[in-house]
Every structure is written in structure tokens, then in C-alpha cells.
Amino acid sequence: MHELSIANSILEAVRKERERLNGARVSEVGVRIGELAGVDPEALSFGFEVLVKGTDLEPLALEIESTSRRHECSQCKHVFTVVDYRLDCPACGAKETRCIGGDELELAYLEVEEP
């Protein structure tokens, strides 16, 4: 279950940022996860809750934003969201497209409360 180690990394990043902000209270952390990242959002959320419980970060909330797989057409440069595994360009019909997104796993934001 690598989601637990991902949750732990998120908490480490929050602690570092809190330290940089002179101990400000962080109430929410947002992460962006692409559908190709291989992360189960439910397992990540569960692991996060378990790791936060009883710590100095409780009641820190986790908000997960899912992103779709995106491709760019090699011919017309149209950027589109892949639906039902259809990789051909919906604008011009070209078969040659390349993946440009959907594999993200990134810290999107921290919600900080002023003292």
C-alpha cells in the first residue's frame, strides 16, 4: 500500500511549510492526482486520516482533486481529455497524439489559518 507512504510524504511537506510559516496552523492540504498516477484516492484518504490522528496536525483535512488523462495532437496541436481510451484527435481525427497530463501527483495548496 504505497498510499500510506504518499500520505506520510504529504504530512512531511505540510510540517516543513508550517515551520517556514513560523508555526501557522494548517487546516487543509490539497493534492492533485492524475488518473494515470496509480494512486487509489480512497486508500490515500484513509492512510492520511490514520497518520494525522493524535498528532500535532490534527484535525488537518485532505482534499483530493482528480485530473483526467490529457493528450495533444501531433498534427493540429489540439489538447483534449481522453475519454473511453479514445486516443485519436477529436478535432482533426489524427491517430498520432501524445500524453501530456494525467500522471500528476502534486501538492496543490495549503489552507493556513492566521494566528
Backbone as CSV, one residue per row, in Angstrom:
resi,resn,N_x,N_y,N_z,CA_x,CA_y,CA_z,C_x,C_y,C_z
1,MET,0.844,-1.179,0.000,0.000,0.000,0.000,0.893,1.247,0.000
2,HIS,1.274,1.707,-1.172,2.151,2.874,-1.258,1.427,4.174,-0.941
3,GLU,0.112,4.137,-0.851,-0.652,5.327,-0.498,-0.294,5.826,0.903
4,LEU,0.062,4.910,1.798,0.451,5.297,3.149,1.755,6.101,3.125
5,SER,2.703,5.680,2.304,3.958,6.435,2.208,3.732,7.777,1.514
6,ILE,2.796,7.842,0.589,2.451,9.113,-0.057,1.821,10.046,0.974
7,ALA,0.913,9.520,1.785,0.285,10.319,2.838,1.342,10.841,3.805
8,ASN,2.302,10.009,4.151,3.373,10.423,5.048,4.211,11.540,4.417
9,SER,4.480,11.437,3.127,5.235,12.484,2.429,4.467,13.801,2.400
10,ILE,3.165,13.718,2.236,2.329,14.929,2.262,2.437,15.597,3.637
11,LEU,2.366,14.793,4.691,2.448,15.340,6.046,3.817,15.957,6.319
12,GLU,4.863,15.343,5.815,6.205,15.917,5.960,6.283,17.273,5.263
13,ALA,5.698,17.375,4.086,5.697,18.646,3.350,4.908,19.705,4.110
14,VAL,3.795,19.313,4.706,2.982,20.252,5.492,3.781,20.745,6.692
15,ARG,4.465,19.840,7.367,5.264,20.243,8.535,6.377,21.216,8.136
16,LYS,7.033,20.948,7.041,8.096,21.847,6.571,7.545,23.234,6.242
17,GLU,6.400,23.251,5.586,5.801,24.530,5.225,5.310,25.263,6.480
18,ARG,4.762,24.532,7.422,4.308,25.143,8.675,5.490,25.767,9.415
19,GLU,6.613,25.088,9.404,7.822,25.610,10.036,8.275,26.900,9.349
20,ARG,8.219,26.904,8.028,8.591,28.084,7.256,7.668,29.261,7.565
21,LEU,6.425,28.942,7.913,5.428,29.967,8.226,5.359,30.255,9.728
22,ASN,6.439,29.931,10.434,6.547,30.204,11.877,5.446,29.549,12.703
23,GLY,5.131,28.310,12.372,4.189,27.541,13.174,2.722,27.818,12.934
24,ALA,2.397,28.468,11.822,0.992,28.757,11.498,0.192,27.455,11.453
25,ARG,-1.088,27.532,11.787,-1.951,26.349,11.766,-2.425,26.085,10.336
26,VAL,-2.162,24.888,9.870,-2.611,24.469,8.546,-3.879,23.652,8.741
27,SER,-4.964,24.079,8.098,-6.248,23.402,8.303,-6.593,22.425,7.187
28,GLU,-6.036,22.656,6.001,-6.360,21.778,4.872,-5.184,21.733,3.906
29,VAL,-4.986,20.564,3.332,-3.979,20.393,2.290,-4.678,19.788,1.078
30,GLY,-4.375,20.331,-0.082,-4.961,19.825,-1.320,-3.908,19.171,-2.181
31,VAL,-4.240,18.030,-2.734,-3.340,17.339,-3.654,-4.063,17.087,-4.971
32,ARG,-3.289,17.070,-6.036,-3.812,16.826,-7.376,-3.249,15.481,-7.832
33,ILE,-4.155,14.566,-8.184,-3.747,13.214,-8.577,-4.327,12.886,-9.947
34,GLY,-3.468,12.560,-10.875,-3.903,12.165,-12.204,-4.366,10.720,-12.230
35,GLU,-5.265,10.432,-13.158,-5.803,9.064,-13.239,-4.739,8.039,-13.613
36,LEU,-3.616,8.486,-14.177,-2.534,7.575,-14.539,-1.481,7.438,-13.449
37,ALA,-1.647,8.131,-12.327,-0.638,8.135,-11.262,-0.582,6.821,-10.483
38,GLY,-1.599,6.012,-10.613,-1.604,4.731,-9.910,-1.844,4.857,-8.415
39,VAL,-2.599,5.886,-8.028,-2.892,6.120,-6.619,-4.390,5.960,-6.398
40,ASP,-4.746,5.181,-5.401,-6.148,4.997,-5.036,-6.526,6.123,-4.077
41,PRO,-7.368,7.072,-4.515,-7.724,8.200,-3.656,-8.335,7.790,-2.310
42,GLU,-9.156,6.750,-2.300,-9.768,6.299,-1.043,-8.718,5.766,-0.079
43,ALA,-7.772,4.993,-0.591,-6.712,4.454,0.261,-5.812,5.577,0.766
44,LEU,-5.544,6.574,-0.077,-4.735,7.719,0.337,-5.447,8.491,1.441
45,SER,-6.719,8.731,1.267,-7.504,9.456,2.262,-7.528,8.711,3.589
46,PHE,-7.727,7.405,3.541,-7.753,6.594,4.756,-6.400,6.633,5.462
47,GLY,-5.328,6.408,4.706,-3.983,6.429,5.287,-3.647,7.780,5.888
48,PHE,-4.080,8.836,5.222,-3.850,10.195,5.710,-4.539,10.401,7.053
49,GLU,-5.797,9.998,7.143,-6.553,10.143,8.395,-5.888,9.377,9.534
50,VAL,-5.419,8.176,9.252,-4.759,7.359,10.278,-3.479,8.043,10.759
51,LEU,-2.695,8.581,9.836,-1.428,9.211,10.203,-1.603,10.545,10.928
52,VAL,-2.676,11.259,10.659,-2.914,12.565,11.288,-3.469,12.412,12.703
53,LYS,-4.249,11.371,12.909,-4.950,11.191,14.199,-3.951,11.183,15.367
54,GLY,-4.234,12.050,16.338,-3.415,12.103,17.542,-2.092,12.835,17.393
55,THR,-1.899,13.536,16.283,-0.650,14.272,16.076,-0.879,15.767,16.230
56,ASP,0.200,16.515,16.126,0.139,17.971,16.196,-0.587,18.582,14.996
57,LEU,-0.843,17.804,13.961,-1.521,18.320,12.769,-3.036,18.102,12.801
58,GLU,-3.512,17.291,13.723,-4.956,17.032,13.810,-5.693,18.332,14.110
59,PRO,-6.747,18.680,13.456,-7.606,17.960,12.523,-7.365,18.342,11.063
60,LEU,-6.158,18.247,10.584,-5.823,18.580,9.198,-6.677,17.764,8.227
61,ALA,-7.265,18.457,7.256,-8.117,17.796,6.253,-7.353,17.645,4.944
62,LEU,-7.677,16.595,4.226,-7.080,16.324,2.918,-8.148,16.473,1.849
63,GLU,-7.868,17.293,0.855,-8.761,17.459,-0.297,-8.032,16.889,-1.510
64,ILE,-8.687,15.977,-2.208,-8.074,15.331,-3.365,-8.777,15.782,-4.631
65,GLU,-7.992,16.308,-5.555,-8.509,16.724,-6.861,-7.990,15.730,-7.900
66,SER,-8.900,15.100,-8.601,-8.521,14.144,-9.641,-8.408,14.854,-10.984
67,THR,-7.407,14.473,-11.757,-7.251,15.039,-13.095,-7.311,13.923,-14.132
68,SER,-7.853,14.247,-15.266,-8.018,13.275,-16.349,-6.757,13.180,-17.202
69,ARG,-6.697,12.112,-17.958,-5.618,11.940,-18.917,-5.835,12.920,-20.065
70,ARG,-4.772,13.672,-20.414,-4.852,14.645,-21.498,-3.808,14.333,-22.558
71,HIS,-4.207,14.539,-23.799,-3.312,14.305,-24.936,-3.256,15.550,-25.804
72,GLU,-2.197,15.620,-26.599,-2.050,16.686,-27.582,-1.859,16.037,-28.948
73,CYS,-2.556,16.578,-29.920,-2.457,16.063,-31.283,-1.131,16.486,-31.899
74,SER,-0.457,15.553,-32.536,0.824,15.846,-33.185,0.647,16.704,-34.428
75,GLN,-0.536,16.647,-35.046,-0.756,17.403,-36.276,-1.323,18.793,-36.028
76,CYS,-2.452,18.886,-35.347,-3.118,20.187,-35.190,-2.871,20.839,-33.829
77,LYS,-2.164,20.135,-32.935,-1.809,20.636,-31.601,-3.006,20.830,-30.665
78,HIS,-4.143,20.265,-31.016,-5.328,20.329,-30.161,-5.069,19.515,-28.891
79,VAL,-5.399,20.091,-27.731,-5.271,19.407,-26.450,-6.659,18.926,-26.041
80,PHE,-6.750,17.663,-25.640,-8.051,17.096,-25.304,-7.950,16.095,-24.171
81,THR,-9.077,15.877,-23.507,-9.191,14.884,-22.454,-9.542,13.545,-23.082
82,VAL,-8.823,12.517,-22.692,-9.076,11.177,-23.215,-10.307,10.602,-22.517
83,VAL,-11.257,10.161,-23.328,-12.488,9.562,-22.820,-12.623,8.173,-23.433
84,ASP,-12.922,7.190,-22.602,-13.109,5.803,-23.065,-11.927,5.285,-23.880
85,TYR,-10.720,5.684,-23.498,-9.478,5.213,-24.119,-9.357,5.580,-25.603
86,ARG,-10.104,6.600,-26.036,-10.022,7.054,-27.427,-8.889,8.060,-27.514
87,LEU,-7.815,7.660,-28.189,-6.606,8.472,-28.251,-6.495,9.302,-29.517
88,ASP,-7.409,9.079,-30.491,-7.354,9.860,-31.722,-7.875,11.272,-31.449
89,CYS,-7.384,12.230,-32.212,-7.729,13.633,-32.012,-9.189,13.896,-32.378
90,PRO,-9.966,14.460,-31.454,-11.363,14.747,-31.766,-11.525,15.939,-32.717
91,ALA,-10.482,16.746,-32.863,-10.569,17.927,-33.733,-10.294,17.580,-35.198
92,CYS,-9.232,16.785,-35.447,-8.867,16.505,-36.841,-8.863,15.021,-37.183
93,GLY,-9.024,14.156,-36.184,-9.072,12.718,-36.431,-7.723,12.036,-36.509
94,ALA,-6.644,12.768,-36.334,-5.302,12.168,-36.411,-5.130,11.101,-35.338
95,LYS,-4.375,10.066,-35.690,-4.125,8.959,-34.770,-2.906,9.211,-33.890
96,GLU,-2.027,10.097,-34.309,-0.791,10.360,-33.568,-1.011,11.469,-32.547
97,THR,-1.147,11.067,-31.296,-1.290,12.016,-30.194,-0.322,11.582,-29.105
98,ARG,0.010,12.517,-28.225,0.925,12.166,-27.139,0.335,12.606,-25.804
99,CYS,0.624,11.826,-24.787,0.129,12.109,-23.444,0.881,13.304,-22.876
100,ILE,0.131,14.300,-22.385,0.748,15.477,-21.782,0.268,15.700,-20.345
101,GLY,-0.597,14.853,-19.842,-1.074,15.024,-18.469,-1.951,13.891,-18.015
102,GLY,-2.119,13.840,-16.725,-2.932,12.787,-16.137,-2.110,11.880,-15.242
103,ASP,-0.800,12.144,-15.164,0.066,11.344,-14.308,0.556,12.153,-13.100
104,GLU,-0.096,13.291,-12.839,0.314,14.173,-11.763,0.117,13.537,-10.392
105,LEU,0.975,13.910,-9.491,0.825,13.640,-8.069,1.551,14.796,-7.396
106,GLU,0.775,15.836,-7.083,1.409,17.055,-6.596,0.610,17.722,-5.497
107,LEU,1.342,18.434,-4.664,0.735,19.251,-3.635,0.176,20.478,-4.330
108,ALA,-1.122,20.699,-4.222,-1.772,21.798,-4.935,-1.855,23.058,-4.084
109,TYR,-2.191,22.907,-2.808,-2.329,24.087,-1.948,-2.346,23.696,-0.480
110,LEU,-2.107,24.695,0.361,-2.286,24.576,1.806,-3.221,25.694,2.227
111,GLU,-4.165,25.375,3.074,-5.038,26.389,3.651,-4.508,26.675,5.050
112,VAL,-4.077,27.920,5.257,-3.431,28.293,6.508,-4.314,29.281,7.252
113,GLU,-4.458,29.070,8.548,-5.229,29.984,9.383,-4.263,30.938,10.061
114,GLU,-4.597,32.204,10.037,-3.756,33.197,10.690,-3.932,33.107,12.198
115,PRO,-2.845,33.306,12.940,-2.930,33.219,14.416,-3.755,34.337,15.020
